[in-house]
Structures are given as C-alpha cells and as structure tokens.
Amino acid sequence: MVRIERIVAAPSPYGPGLVTLAHGILSGAVCQFLGGGWREIVVATMLGLGLGLLAIYSASHARVGRVFESLAAFLLSTAAIGLAKLIGPISVFVATLAGLIVLLPGLLLTTAITELSTRHLASGTLRMSSAFMTLLGIVFGVALGTRMGVAVFGAPVGQSAVALPGWTGIAAVLLASASSAVILRADPRDAPWIVAAGVLGVAAGRFGASRLGLELGMFVAALGVALASSAYERWRRRPAPVVLVPGILLLVPGSVGYRSMAALMERNTVAGIDIAFTMILTAVSLVAGLLIAGVLVPEPTPTATPAPPTP
C-alpha cells in the first residue's frame, strides 16, 4: 500500500504543457472517430486544451476537484456554442462529445462489469454507481452549459459533419494512442508499445464489427489486445495492464453512455433505453474478450522477490 500511494502521488513524467496538449490532441482525434469534419476537429481540440488546463488547475484545488466533471461539462458546452458562432456551422453535439471524451467513464463501466463478472460484487457495484453518477453530472453540466451558451451567444447554426479522407483515420488512431499514453502517465519507454496496442485494438474492433456487428465486434478487439498484452508481459517483463488499458481505452463505450443519458434527459425514453442497451452489450463484449483471454493464456510464474528490510 505504501508503494501504491507513492506511485499515485508521484508527479507525471510529462510536463503540464505536454499533458494539456495531449488532452487537445486526443479530443481532436476522437472527433474524427465520431465522424466530425475539419471544423469539428478544430473546435474539439480547443475544448480539449481547455479541459487539460482545467484538470491541472483542479489537481491543486480540492474544491474544484469535487465538481470537476460537471463544471468542465458546463464550461466546455458553453464554449462550444461560442466557437460554433465564431468558426461557422458545425455539429455542436459531436464537437462537445469529443471535447469531453476524457471525462466519460467508459473504462470505469467496463471495469465495474469485469468485477461483477468475477463476483467482486461490492467493488463492482461501487464502480457501476460511480460511472452512473459521473454520466449524470456530465449530462447535467452539458444541458446547463448549452442553455447558457444559447442565451449568451445565440442559437448556433447546425450542420452535419463532412466526411474526411481515409488517411485521417490512421492519423487519428496514432495520435489518440500517443496522447492516451501521456494522459495516463505511462513510462516513456512503453509509449511505442502503447501506440501499437491502440492501433491493434481499433483494427481488431473494425474487423470484428464487419463480421459480427458493432457490439459483438468489441469481443474480438478485447481478445486481441488482451492476448497481445500477455505476450508483452512475458517478452518485456512488464505488467500487462501497461498496454492493455490504453489498448481498450478507445473501445470502451463512454460516448455511447453519454448519448443514452442525453436522450433520456431530452425525454426521448425509447432511444435512450435502446442506446443504453447498446452500451451494456458493448461493455459485456469487451469484458468477455478480456476474460476469455485470461483463460487461454496462463498466468506467468511470479519471480521471487527479496523481503523488504525490517524498519
């Protein structure tokens, strides 16, 4: 526990400027995944940069940290309306969703279902409740910020996003994986393997989606990333989650959960429940892939470590 507390309290190996830049790049890259055009990517990148600055500020101010998700959602959604009026017609929903992608608890939801599947009921229920409350806070902040933005800047002119060339998808995967390594405070020596895991996860997910459908295709992606992370653990003598977590980070259904809660807030109950079912099915598919990989690959034999000295 002392070692874990020391790791948590340790500063990031990357400076605040690089961490802020990583937030912006990740939001812009995810905007491409969500179908955004160049204008949406520009707005999402600016929103991500603002989120990175706010995250650094809240880390040293406990009062802001307690309401960080809701406050960030409020500020970013308000800023999205203002940028839409400044830059021109955009899909405000896509840009806002991409800007908030770091806050969405998709990984927390997947971890909760994993713990429930392995009969760790107390921690699984706690994480599930935490993910639900985080989503509620974000959706409430976005709803309030959108109303404020419209009142201050006026209603933006909506426009469907314009499709981008195919090469932008490859660039987005590489940039998103590299940015996630910075945001997760990964060791710089693991960065190339984290990028490779992110590319593998997205490629396996798209292959599985083309064969089994979008939700069940995530099973193939999680299985591939988990097997690759196990091979990495044996080859490099490094913990498998170092590449496993960033590898599935781009696959977790955080954005789907946001869409579900947003639909329910707009009284669109049928669509909200339908999207929520998609979110749960996607998370279950990811968890199933991780669990099956754990069965296929036996755990490595632990090496003996010397006992710590007695104080």
C-alpha positions in Angstrom: 0.0 0.0 0.0 2.9 2.4 0.7 4.3 1.7 -2.7 0.9 2.3 -4.4 0.4 5.5 -2.5 3.8 6.7 -3.6 3.0 5.9 -7.3 -0.3 7.7 -7.1 1.3 10.8 -5.5 4.3 10.8 -7.9 4.3 13.7 -10.5 3.7 12.9 -14.1 6.8 12.2 -16.2 5.5 14.7 -18.7 5.2 18.5 -18.1 1.9 20.3 -17.7 2.2 21.8 -21.2 2.6 18.4 -22.8 -0.3 17.0 -20.7 -2.5 19.9 -21.8 -1.6 19.4 -25.4 -2.3 15.7 -25.1 -5.9 16.5 -24.0 -6.4 18.6 -27.0 -4.9 16.1 -29.5 -7.0 13.3 -28.0 -10.2 15.2 -28.3 -9.4 16.1 -31.9 -8.6 12.5 -32.8 -11.7 11.2 -31.2 -13.7 13.8 -33.1 -12.6 12.1 -36.3 -13.7 8.7 -34.9 -17.2 10.2 -34.2 -17.5 11.4 -37.8 -16.5 15.0 -37.3 -15.2 17.2 -40.1 -12.3 19.7 -40.0 -14.3 22.4 -38.2 -15.5 20.0 -35.6 -11.9 18.7 -35.1 -10.7 22.3 -34.6 -13.4 23.1 -32.0 -12.9 19.7 -30.2 -9.1 20.3 -30.0 -9.7 23.7 -28.5 -12.2 22.3 -26.0 -9.7 19.5 -25.1 -7.0 22.1 -24.4 -9.3 23.9 -22.1 -10.2 20.7 -20.3 -6.5 20.0 -19.9 -5.9 23.4 -18.3 -8.9 22.9 -16.0 -7.6 19.5 -15.0 -4.2 20.9 -14.0 -5.9 23.6 -12.0 -8.3 21.3 -10.2 -5.5 19.0 -9.2 -4.2 21.7 -6.8 -7.7 23.0 -5.7 -9.7 20.4 -3.8 -13.0 22.4 -4.0 -12.9 22.5 -7.8 -11.9 18.8 -7.9 -15.1 17.8 -6.2 -17.3 19.1 -9.0 -14.7 18.8 -11.8 -16.8 16.7 -14.2 -19.9 18.8 -14.0 -18.0 22.1 -14.1 -15.9 21.0 -17.1 -19.0 19.9 -18.9 -20.7 23.2 -18.2 -17.8 25.3 -19.4 -16.9 23.3 -22.4 -20.5 23.1 -23.7 -20.9 26.9 -23.3 -17.6 27.4 -25.1 -18.7 25.0 -27.9 -21.7 27.3 -28.6 -19.5 30.3 -28.7 -16.9 28.7 -31.0 -19.7 27.5 -33.3 -20.8 31.1 -33.7 -17.2 32.1 -34.4 -16.0 29.4 -36.7 -19.1 28.7 -38.6 -21.8 26.0 -38.9 -20.7 22.8 -37.1 -22.1 19.8 -35.4 -22.0 21.1 -31.9 -23.0 17.7 -30.4 -20.0 15.9 -32.0 -17.5 18.6 -31.1 -18.8 18.8 -27.4 -18.8 15.0 -27.1 -15.2 14.8 -28.4 -14.1 17.6 -26.1 -15.5 15.7 -23.1 -14.2 12.3 -24.1 -11.5 12.2 -21.3 -14.2 12.6 -18.7 -16.6 9.9 -19.9 -16.5 6.8 -17.6 -16.3 4.1 -20.2 -13.3 2.4 -18.7 -14.8 2.7 -15.3 -18.0 1.0 -16.5 -16.0 -1.8 -18.2 -14.0 -2.3 -15.0 -17.3 -2.5 -13.0 -18.7 -5.2 -15.2 -15.5 -7.1 -15.1 -15.6 -7.1 -11.3 -19.2 -8.1 -11.2 -18.5 -11.0 -13.6 -15.7 -12.2 -11.3 -18.0 -12.0 -8.3 -16.4 -8.9 -6.7 -19.8 -7.6 -6.0 -19.0 -4.8 -3.6 -16.4 -3.1 -5.7 -18.3 -3.8 -8.9 -21.4 -2.2 -7.6 -19.5 0.8 -6.3 -17.8 1.4 -9.6 -21.1 1.0 -11.5 -22.8 3.6 -9.3 -19.8 5.9 -9.7 -19.9 5.6 -13.5 -23.7 6.3 -13.5 -23.3 9.4 -11.3 -20.4 10.7 -13.4 -22.5 10.4 -16.5 -25.4 12.2 -14.8 -23.1 15.1 -13.7 -21.7 15.4 -17.2 -25.1 15.4 -19.0 -26.5 17.9 -16.5 -23.4 20.2 -17.0 -23.8 20.0 -20.8 -27.5 20.7 -20.6 -26.9 23.8 -18.4 -24.0 25.0 -20.4 -25.9 24.7 -23.7 -28.7 26.8 -22.3 -26.2 29.3 -21.1 -24.3 29.4 -24.4 -27.5 29.9 -26.4 -28.6 32.7 -24.0 -25.2 34.5 -24.3 -24.1 33.8 -27.9 -27.4 32.9 -29.6 -28.5 29.6 -31.2 -25.8 28.2 -33.4 -26.4 27.1 -37.0 -26.3 23.4 -37.1 -24.7 21.4 -39.9 -23.9 17.8 -40.5 -20.2 16.9 -40.3 -18.4 16.5 -43.6 -16.7 13.1 -44.1 -12.8 13.2 -44.1 -10.4 11.2 -46.3 -9.4 7.7 -45.2 -5.9 8.6 -44.2 -7.2 10.8 -41.4 -8.5 7.7 -39.6 -5.0 6.3 -39.4 -3.5 9.5 -38.2 -6.3 9.8 -35.6 -5.6 6.4 -34.2 -1.8 7.1 -33.9 -2.4 10.5 -32.3 -5.1 9.2 -29.9 -2.9 6.3 -28.7 0.1 8.5 -28.1 -2.0 11.1 -26.3 -3.5 8.5 -24.0 0.0 7.4 -23.0 0.7 10.9 -21.8 -2.6 11.4 -20.1 -2.3 8.0 -18.3 1.3 9.0 -17.2 2.8 6.0 -18.8 6.6 5.4 -18.8 8.0 6.9 -22.0 9.8 3.6 -22.8 6.4 2.0 -23.0 4.9 4.6 -25.4 5.7 2.7 -28.7 4.0 -0.4 -27.4 1.0 1.6 -26.1 0.6 3.1 -29.6 0.9 -0.4 -31.2 -1.8 -1.7 -28.7 -4.1 1.2 -29.6 -3.7 0.5 -33.3 -4.3 -3.2 -32.8 -7.5 -2.6 -30.7 -9.0 -0.3 -33.3 -8.1 -2.5 -36.2 -9.4 -5.7 -34.5 -12.6 -3.8 -33.5 -13.3 -2.8 -37.0 -12.6 -6.3 -38.3 -14.9 -7.8 -35.7 -17.6 -5.2 -36.4 -17.5 -6.1 -40.1 -18.1 -9.8 -39.3 -20.1 -9.9 -36.1 -21.7 -6.4 -35.8 -20.6 -3.3 -33.9 -21.3 -4.6 -30.3 -20.0 -8.2 -30.6 -17.1 -7.0 -32.7 -15.7 -5.5 -29.5 -15.2 -9.1 -28.2 -12.7 -9.7 -31.0 -10.9 -6.4 -30.2 -10.6 -7.0 -26.5 -9.5 -10.6 -27.1 -6.8 -9.4 -29.5 -5.5 -6.7 -27.2 -5.5 -8.9 -24.1 -3.6 -11.7 -25.9 -1.1 -9.1 -27.2 -0.7 -7.6 -23.7 0.0 -11.0 -22.3 2.7 -11.6 -24.9 4.1 -8.2 -24.0 4.2 -9.1 -20.3 6.2 -12.3 -21.0 8.6 -10.7 -23.5 9.3 -7.4 -21.8 8.9 -8.5 -18.2 6.5 -5.6 -17.7 2.9 -5.7 -16.3 0.3 -6.5 -19.0 -2.1 -3.6 -18.0 0.6 -1.1 -19.1 -0.6 -1.7 -22.7 -3.9 -3.4 -22.0 -5.6 -0.3 -20.5 -4.6 2.1 -23.3 -5.3 -0.5 -25.9 -9.0 -0.8 -24.9 -9.4 2.8 -23.9 -10.5 3.7 -27.4 -13.0 0.9 -27.4 -14.9 1.5 -24.1 -18.5 2.7 -24.5 -18.2 6.0 -22.8 -19.6 8.1 -25.7 -22.4 5.6 -26.1 -23.3 6.1 -22.4 -23.3 9.9 -22.9 -25.7 9.6 -25.9 -28.0 7.4 -23.8 -28.2 9.8 -20.9 -28.6 12.8 -23.2 -31.5 11.1 -24.9 -33.2 10.4 -21.6 -32.7 14.0 -20.5 -34.5 15.1 -23.6 -37.4 12.8 -22.7 -36.6 10.5 -25.7 -37.0 7.4 -23.5 -37.2 4.7 -26.2 -34.0 5.9 -27.9 -32.3 6.4 -24.5 -33.0 2.8 -23.4 -32.0 1.4 -26.8 -28.7 3.2 -26.7 -28.2 2.2 -23.0 -28.7 -1.5 -24.1 -26.0 -1.0 -26.8 -23.7 0.4 -24.2 -24.1 -2.5 -21.8 -23.8 -5.0 -24.6 -20.6 -3.3 -25.8 -19.1 -3.4 -22.3 -20.1 -7.0 -21.8 -18.4 -7.9 -25.1 -15.2 -6.2 -24.0 -15.3 -8.0 -20.7 -15.9 -11.3 -22.3 -12.9 -10.9 -24.5 -10.7 -10.0 -21.5 -11.9 -13.0 -19.5 -11.6 -15.5 -22.4 -8.0 -14.2 -23.0 -7.3 -14.8 -19.3 -8.4 -18.4 -19.7 -6.4 -19.0 -23.0 -3.2 -17.6 -21.6 -2.0 -19.0 -18.2 -0.7 -16.5 -15.7 3.1 -16.1 -15.7 5.1 -17.7 -13.0 6.0 -15.0 -10.4 9.6 -14.4 -9.8 10.9 -14.5 -6.2 11.5 -11.1 -4.7 13.5 -10.4 -1.6 11.7 -9.5 1.5 11.7 -5.8 2.4 14.1 -4.8 5.2 12.6 -4.5 8.7 12.5 -0.9 9.8 
